[in-house]
Amino acid sequence: MEKREIVKEYSNGDFTVVWKPGICIHAEICAKTLPQVYNPEARPWINAENASLEELKNQIDKCPSGALSYYTKGEESLASDPSQQTKVVVRPIGPLVVEGVLTIVNAAGETEERTNKTAFCRCGASKKKPYCDGAHGKVGFVG
């Protein structure tokens, strides 16, 4: 049985914030940067109308896992430009973040496509390996 990815969208009209909770590593950069938009205690927890488009885009581009993305009315796809070079960022107290279009092949030979950013576990404590689930914070990983 194929596992279906959960995707939630929060719109303020022409601009939509997309959140994929399954890949969120709970780095809390969103809530720390724009607390008037991201409030994990509220429902809905994202209120895109509480910031400018520029503020939203700048914050979303800093999401280390790629769990947050966005699109504007009339855009066809959320996918990154496949012609862009792949980039690997080692976060000092956290995951290995790969930016770009990826094809991931698991041990069983199954493939998964990822775009934008993907956070891979470096601490060994993630319950979602090879992906980061934020466990590095609980185990005190520094690397």
SULSUL-V981490 format. One record per run of one state. SS is the DSSP state (H for helix, E for strand, L for the rest). FROM is the first residue (numbers start at 1). TO is the last residue. Records with the same first field share a line. If there is no record, write none. Layout:
SS->FROM-TO ; FROM-TO
This chain:
L->1-7 ; 12-14 ; 20-20 ; 24-28 ; 34-37 ; 39-45 ; 47-47 ; 51-52 ; 62-67 ; 73-86 ; 91-95 ; 100-101 ; 106-110 ; 115-116 ; 121-130 ; 132-134 ; 140-143
E->8-11 ; 15-19 ; 38-38 ; 46-46 ; 68-72 ; 87-90 ; 96-99 ; 102-105 ; 111-114 ; 117-120 ; 131-131
H->21-23 ; 29-33 ; 48-50 ; 53-61 ; 135-139
